[in-house]
């Protein structure tokens, strides 16, 4: 099983992080492109940094690869890797000089693997890309669906409870409506 999802309980910046779960041995779980065709300047210093946490990653190091485009084809430039094992939140980064023929870059975070008994889990958050010291891309994996669902559920439930009864205490219907709205938001939050 390779699974990608937003995690609303484990993150470094509110409200969520990217969570990749993988129990398939040597292959990676891919998040999907977080950026593609991001323009860069040949010869410039390119810095990629992010925060990651992982649990039971035994195979295929978790990493954020960076591919370069020369106007005709994409090729791997390098990857910023996370060591194997179980690790708390840490910041990882790497810097290279943009090759002379590269005009754009793309990237997709990849989570390493564990075993069927203990799947490998990798969380990514706060990805930043700098070109000659200037921030050109930022991804916090922010998904507000559960919070918007809870807010909408509370507003509708509270208003409905009050309007039907004209008693303020019946506006407490907002509480279960908020929980239901939050759950719906959580379930619909997919990458």
MOURGI-V282336 format. One record per pair of residues at least 12 apart in sequence whose ideal C-beta (glycine too) atoms are under 8 Angstrom apart, sorted by the first residue. I is the first residue (numbers start at 1). GAP is how many residues later the second one is. D is the distance in Angstrom with one decimal. If there is no record, write none. Layout:
i = <I/I>
gap = <GAP/GAP>
d = <D/D>
//
This chain:
i = <1/1/1/1/1/2/2/2/2/2/2/2/2/3/3/3/3/4/4/4/4/4/4/4/4/4/5/5/5/5/5/6/6/6/6/6/6/6/7/7/8/8/8/8/10/10/11/11/11/12/12/12/12/13/13/13/13/14/15/15/15/15/15/16/16/16/16/17/17/17/17/18/18/18/18/18/18/18/19/19/19/20/20/20/20/20/20/20/20/21/21/21/21/22/22/22/22/22/22/22/22/22/23/23/23/23/23/23/23/24/25/25/25/25/26/26/26/27/27/28/28/28/28/28/28/29/29/29/29/30/30/30/30/31/31/31/31/31/31/32/32/33/33/33/34/34/34/34/34/35/35/35/35/35/35/36/36/37/37/37/38/38/38/38/38/38/39/39/40/40/40/40/40/40/40/40/41/41/41/42/42/42/42/42/42/43/43/43/44/44/44/44/45/45/45/45/45/45/45/45/46/46/46/46/46/46/46/46/46/47/47/47/47/47/47/47/48/48/48/48/48/48/48/48/48/48/48/49/49/49/49/49/49/49/50/50/50/50/50/50/50/50/50/50/50/51/51/51/51/51/51/51/52/52/52/52/52/52/52/52/52/53/53/53/53/53/53/54/54/54/54/54/54/54/54/54/54/55/55/55/55/56/56/56/56/56/56/56/57/57/57/57/57/57/57/57/57/57/57/58/58/58/58/58/58/58/59/59/59/59/59/60/60/60/61/61/61/61/61/62/62/62/62/62/62/62/62/63/63/63/63/63/63/63/64/64/64/64/64/64/64/64/64/65/65/65/65/65/66/66/66/66/66/66/67/67/67/68/68/68/68/68/69/69/69/69/69/70/70/70/71/71/74/77/77/77/77/78/78/80/80/80/82/82/84/89/89/98/105/107/107/109/109/109/124/125/125/126/126/126/127/127/143/144/145/145/145/145/146/146/146/146/146/147/147/148/149/149/149/149/149/149/149/150/150/150/150/150/151/151/152/153/153/153/153/153/153/153/153/154/154/154/154/154/155/156/156/157/157/157/157/157/157/157/158/158/158/158/158/159/160/160/161/161>
gap = <20/21/22/23/118/18/19/20/22/25/26/27/28/17/18/19/26/14/15/16/17/25/26/27/28/187/14/16/184/185/186/12/13/135/137/183/184/185/12/116/135/138/178/181/43/113/112/114/130/39/77/113/114/112/113/127/129/128/127/128/129/131/132/125/126/127/173/106/107/108/124/13/91/105/106/107/123/173/102/103/104/42/89/90/91/101/102/103/104/90/98/99/100/38/89/90/91/92/97/98/99/100/90/91/92/93/95/96/97/89/34/35/88/90/33/34/87/33/86/32/34/82/83/84/85/81/82/84/93/78/79/80/81/77/78/79/80/93/160/76/159/73/74/75/73/74/75/93/105/70/71/72/94/102/104/68/70/32/67/69/66/67/68/91/98/99/64/65/28/58/62/63/64/65/91/96/57/90/91/56/57/58/59/60/61/54/55/57/53/54/87/88/50/51/52/53/85/86/87/88/20/49/50/51/52/59/83/84/85/46/47/48/81/82/83/86/16/18/32/45/46/47/59/79/80/81/82/31/42/43/44/78/79/81/14/30/41/42/43/59/74/75/76/77/78/38/39/40/41/73/74/75/30/35/37/38/40/70/71/72/73/34/35/36/37/69/70/28/31/32/33/57/58/66/67/68/69/31/59/65/66/30/58/59/62/63/64/65/25/27/28/29/54/55/56/57/63/64/65/26/27/54/55/56/57/62/25/53/54/55/61/50/52/53/20/21/22/23/51/19/20/47/48/49/50/58/60/16/17/18/19/46/47/49/15/16/28/43/44/45/46/60/63/13/14/42/43/45/12/13/14/39/40/41/38/39/40/30/31/34/36/37/33/34/35/36/37/31/32/33/30/32/32/19/22/25/28/16/18/12/13/14/30/40/28/34/36/33/24/20/22/13/15/18/17/15/16/12/13/14/12/13/46/41/40/41/43/44/36/37/39/40/43/35/38/37/32/33/34/35/36/37/39/28/29/31/32/35/27/30/29/21/24/25/26/27/28/29/31/20/21/23/24/27/19/21/25/16/17/18/19/20/21/24/13/14/15/16/19/12/13/17/12/13>
d = <6.9/7.5/5.5/7.0/7.0/7.6/7.2/5.0/5.9/7.5/7.9/4.0/7.8/7.3/4.4/7.6/6.8/7.1/7.2/5.5/7.9/6.3/7.3/5.4/7.2/5.2/5.2/7.8/7.8/6.9/6.8/6.9/6.9/6.4/4.4/4.9/7.6/6.5/4.0/6.1/7.7/5.8/6.5/7.6/6.9/5.5/7.5/5.5/7.6/4.8/5.7/4.5/5.7/6.0/5.5/5.0/7.6/7.8/5.8/6.8/6.0/7.8/6.2/5.7/6.1/4.9/7.5/4.8/6.4/4.1/5.2/5.3/6.1/6.7/4.4/7.0/4.3/7.0/6.6/7.5/5.3/7.5/7.0/7.4/2.9/7.1/4.9/7.8/7.5/7.2/5.1/7.3/5.1/7.9/5.3/6.7/4.2/6.6/6.2/5.0/7.8/7.9/6.7/5.7/6.2/5.1/7.8/3.8/7.1/5.6/5.7/7.9/5.4/7.6/5.1/5.4/6.5/6.4/6.5/5.3/7.9/3.9/6.3/6.7/7.2/6.8/4.2/7.4/7.7/5.5/7.5/5.5/8.0/5.8/4.4/7.4/7.7/7.1/6.4/5.9/6.2/5.9/7.2/5.1/5.9/6.5/6.7/6.3/4.9/7.6/6.2/6.0/7.3/5.3/7.3/7.9/3.9/7.2/4.9/6.7/6.0/5.1/6.8/6.9/6.6/5.8/6.8/5.5/7.8/5.0/6.3/6.7/6.3/5.5/5.9/8.0/6.3/6.5/7.4/5.3/6.7/4.7/6.9/6.1/7.2/6.4/6.2/6.6/7.3/5.0/5.2/4.8/5.9/7.7/6.1/7.8/7.8/7.3/5.4/7.3/7.5/6.6/5.6/7.3/5.2/7.3/7.2/7.3/5.9/6.3/7.5/4.4/8.0/7.2/4.2/7.8/6.3/6.0/5.4/6.5/6.1/7.8/7.4/7.4/7.5/5.4/7.9/7.6/6.2/6.8/3.5/7.6/5.3/7.8/5.9/7.1/7.2/6.0/7.5/7.8/5.9/7.1/6.1/4.3/7.0/5.6/6.9/5.3/7.6/7.3/4.8/4.8/4.8/7.6/7.3/6.6/6.0/6.3/6.4/5.4/7.6/6.4/5.9/4.6/7.5/7.4/4.5/6.1/7.3/6.5/5.4/7.6/7.1/6.9/6.3/4.4/7.0/5.0/8.0/7.2/4.6/6.0/4.2/7.7/4.3/6.7/5.2/6.7/7.6/5.6/6.5/7.5/7.4/3.9/6.9/6.1/3.9/7.5/6.2/6.3/7.9/7.5/6.9/5.4/6.6/6.4/7.6/6.1/4.5/7.4/7.3/7.8/4.5/5.1/4.7/6.2/6.9/5.9/5.3/7.1/4.3/7.8/6.4/5.1/4.3/7.8/4.2/4.2/6.2/4.2/6.5/7.7/5.6/8.0/6.7/5.0/7.9/5.7/7.9/5.0/7.4/7.2/6.7/7.5/4.3/6.3/7.0/6.7/6.0/7.1/7.6/5.5/7.6/5.2/6.5/5.1/7.0/7.4/6.3/3.7/7.4/5.6/6.6/6.1/4.2/7.0/7.2/4.3/5.9/6.7/7.8/6.0/6.9/6.5/7.1/7.1/7.2/6.5/5.8/5.3/6.4/4.4/7.5/6.9/6.7/7.9/7.9/7.8/7.7/7.8/7.9/7.9/4.7/7.4/6.8/6.5/5.9/7.7/7.8/5.8/4.4/7.9/4.6/8.0/3.9/6.9/5.5/4.0/4.8/7.7/3.7/4.4/6.3/7.3/6.8/5.9/3.9/5.4/7.5/4.9/2.7/7.5/7.6/4.6/7.3/4.8/3.6/6.5/7.5/7.2/5.4/7.6/4.1/4.7/7.4/5.5/2.2/6.8/7.6/4.3/7.5/6.0/3.7/6.8/7.4/6.2/7.9/4.6/4.2/7.6/7.0/2.5/6.7/7.9/4.4/7.9/6.6/3.3/7.3/7.7/6.6/7.9/3.4/6.6>
//
